[in-house]
Amino acid sequence: MRRRRATPSSVVDAGVQFQCPCTLHYPVAYVVEQLKSARGARSIKTCAAEIGVSFQYLAKVLAGKMPPGDRMLESIGMRECGEKRYEKIP
């Protein structure tokens, strides 16, 4: 079962703007750098197998062509918070 994504902070519902409960957000570039450092000297295929994703998908994320998925984010202790905003899991 997929978890529902948080409502983006730009959405206004019944006159009240959504306030994100997170205190610190990270851009996609920071998340990609964390994935690269977590990969270390391992090959893309080995790292992708440990995470549970295809190596093609991991390569596209590391190249910045696709956003990271839930499994990738969980592997580095992060989660998505809204649209293209990420936070560290406490």
C-alpha positions, 0 to 999 in steps of 0.5 A: 500500500502506497502512502498518500503524499502530503498536501503541497504548501501552496494549496489553499483549502477552505481559505486556510493555507496548509502549513507543513509540520516539518521544520527543515526541508532539503532540496532534491540535489541534497538528497541525490548527494546523500544517495551518492555518499551512501553508495560509496565505492559499491557498483550501481547494481550492488547498491540498487539490489540492496535498496530494492530498485532497478539499477537503471532507476538508481542511475537515473536518480543519481543523474538527476533525471528522476526524483527518488522514490520512497524506498530510496529515501528510506534507505538514507533515512529521509522521506518526502514532504510535499512536492519535491521537499524532503525531510530527515526521519526523526 
